[in-house]
Amino acid sequence: MGFGKATVGDVQRFWDARPCNIRHSKSRIGTKKYFNEVEKRKYFVEQHIVSFAQFDKWRGKSVLEIGCGIGTDTINFARHGAKVTAVELSKKSLDIAKRRAKVFGLQNKIKFYLANVEELSKTVPIRRYDLIYSFGVIHHTPHPEKAIKEIKKYADKNTVFKLMIYNRYSWKVLWILFKYGKGAFWTLDELIARHSEAATGSPVTYVYSRTQAKKLLRGFKIKDICADHIFPYQIPDYKKYRYRKVWYFRYLPKSLFRLLETSIGWHLLITAKPTLAND
Ligand SMILES: C[S@@+](CC[C@H](N)C(=O)[O-])C[C@H]1O[C@@H](n2cnc3c(N)ncnc32)[C@H](O)[C@@H]1O
């Protein structure tokens, strides 16, 4: 695994060109209607986020969010009463997230930083947080291990670290391999990066087995790790805001689909705590 030549600048340009989920609504960007529609679509398609983030658990607590994108989860932490520090590499995404906070009157509950997680402590003052949350971010930075090392600086023994990274042994990886790679598994890492996101050509997208995830999380002890999320919809319909499943998922019993999601889902949902000297 390696995206040796890709730089943080490449990553920033990619997400500036098309911030994550920016097309989740057809309404005018920056309006309340737009943000409400973005949220509705996101939590409809990625329902597991709500139970993973446990927004209502962090009322009155401090939350550090790494890679907030356009701020869907950020707003929900703040809405539920958390004091949020949100960090993002893409200025375009951050500006939309800031606008979102303003639209919902939550700007006093969120402190935003434009920063690269690999050098987090150069920009974001070090202090401990109750929750460190990062959904779908660390696998897009060229050196994820540097990111984890930086994140650790904001954790003490009571901090909970919730992280989503992509699952190597997933339906999505198989689908990419056969749809775009015609089975050419030796090009897999490049293929995955190219086709992992809504916009083609992500400069960096790592995928992790459970064992690799454990190795990545140096300085943390994993308390829970599970897979979730298979995207079942026909893409042309989805782009038109219609939700029609592909035929093989349409006829699959719900319980079987759920079993697939929890075994070969695309998202590895990890809850971890910092390791202590005697761990
Ligand atoms: C797939 S999006 C996820 C956004 C958000 N967490 C969500 O779930 O909607 C990945 C985000 O990670 C951000 N990102 C990638 N590398 C980063 C880095 N080194 N530092 C901070 N943010 C980064 C990108 O700019 C992008 O907004």
The ligand as an SDF file (V2000), in Angstrom:
LIG
                    3D

 27 29  0  0  0  0  0  0  0  0999 V2000
  -14.8750   11.6630    2.3780 C   0  0  0  0  0  0  0  0  0  0  0  0
  -14.7140   13.2930    3.0080 S   0  0  0  0  0  0  0  0  0  0  0  0
  -15.4900   13.1170    4.5920 C   0  0  0  0  0  0  0  0  0  0  0  0
  -15.9760   14.4250    5.1550 C   0  0  0  0  0  0  0  0  0  0  0  0
  -16.8130   14.3080    6.4160 C   0  0  0  0  0  0  0  0  0  0  0  0
  -16.1050   13.6640    7.4900 N   0  0  0  0  0  0  0  0  0  0  0  0
  -18.1070   13.5880    6.1220 C   0  0  0  0  0  0  0  0  0  0  0  0
  -18.2900   12.4560    6.5800 O   0  0  0  0  0  0  0  0  0  0  0  0
  -18.9420   14.1630    5.4150 O   0  0  0  0  0  0  0  0  0  0  0  0
  -12.9710   13.3700    3.4200 C   0  0  0  0  0  0  0  0  0  0  0  0
  -12.5500   14.7120    3.9720 C   0  0  0  0  0  0  0  0  0  0  0  0
  -11.2610   14.5830    4.5600 O   0  0  0  0  0  0  0  0  0  0  0  0
  -10.5600   15.7830    4.3680 C   0  0  0  0  0  0  0  0  0  0  0  0
   -9.1220   15.5210    4.5060 N   0  0  0  0  0  0  0  0  0  0  0  0
   -8.3500   14.7260    3.7290 C   0  0  0  0  0  0  0  0  0  0  0  0
   -7.0690   14.7680    4.1290 N   0  0  0  0  0  0  0  0  0  0  0  0
   -7.0210   15.6210    5.1880 C   0  0  0  0  0  0  0  0  0  0  0  0
   -5.9590   16.0910    6.0140 C   0  0  0  0  0  0  0  0  0  0  0  0
   -4.6960   15.7210    5.8180 N   0  0  0  0  0  0  0  0  0  0  0  0
   -6.2810   16.9570    7.0220 N   0  0  0  0  0  0  0  0  0  0  0  0
   -7.5560   17.3550    7.2280 C   0  0  0  0  0  0  0  0  0  0  0  0
   -8.6010   16.9380    6.4650 N   0  0  0  0  0  0  0  0  0  0  0  0
   -8.3380   16.0830    5.4490 C   0  0  0  0  0  0  0  0  0  0  0  0
  -10.9690   16.1810    2.9570 C   0  0  0  0  0  0  0  0  0  0  0  0
  -10.6910   17.5300    2.6770 O   0  0  0  0  0  0  0  0  0  0  0  0
  -12.4510   15.8170    2.9320 C   0  0  0  0  0  0  0  0  0  0  0  0
  -13.2610   16.8890    3.3030 O   0  0  0  0  0  0  0  0  0  0  0  0
  1  2  1  0
  2  3  1  0
  2 10  1  0
  3  4  1  0
  4  5  1  0
  5  6  1  0
  5  7  1  0
  7  8  2  0
  7  9  1  0
 10 11  1  0
 11 12  1  0
 11 26  1  0
 12 13  1  0
 13 14  1  0
 13 24  1  0
 14 15  1  0
 14 23  1  0
 15 16  2  0
 16 17  1  0
 17 18  1  0
 17 23  2  0
 18 19  1  0
 18 20  2  0
 20 21  1  0
 21 22  2  0
 22 23  1  0
 24 25  1  0
 24 26  1  0
 26 27  1  0
M  CHG  2   2   1   9  -1
M  END
$$$$
